[in-house]
Structures are given as structure tokens and as C-alpha cells.
Amino acid sequence: MAFLVMARALREALYLAAFPIETLPYITAAVAVLSIPAVATFARLLAVHPPKRVLVSLLAVLAFGLIALQPFRAGGLLGAYRATGIIAFYL
């Protein structure tokens, strides 16, 4: 459980390094709104497929997402759009 606290702190630190603190409630609200269909989809997948298959697929999607965000890092191919990458990572 401690890794979740650390991951959230890292996510917010990356966000606040690029954006003013006044915008944090808006991005947090966006996460809450986007999590509703994500949870519904996850529940639907668990009802149809075995949990191991769903979790392995979720791990693959998350890994692909992190790889897709690599060009947005500082010094990356799309480093000029770093703020976009930070928002995508936060969401």
C-alpha cells in the first residue's frame, strides 16, 4: 500500500513542477470523472474473462502507456510538449 502513496506523491510532484498549484483541483476532478468509465470497463472485463487474464492485459496496457510517454520527457523527441505528457501521465 505504501507504493500507492509514493506513486501519488510522485505524480503530483511531476504535475506541480510544470503547472501552478491552483490547477491541481481541476486535474484531480478530471481523474475522478475519467475513473468512472475505467472502473466500469474493468468490472465488465472481470465479469467476462478470468482475473489473471484481465490483470495481465492491464499490465500490458499500462506498460505500453509508459513507453508511449517516453518521447515527452525532458530531452525526448517531443520534449517541447512535456506539459502534455505530464497531463497524460497524471490522468
LINBEL-V549450 format. One record per helix or strand of 3 or more residues. SS is the DSSP state (A for helix, B for strand). FROM is the first residue (numbers start at 0). TO is the last residue. If there is no record, write none. Layout:
ss,from,to
SS,FROM,TO
SS,FROM,TO
This chain:
ss,from,to
A,1,17
A,20,47
A,50,71
A,78,89
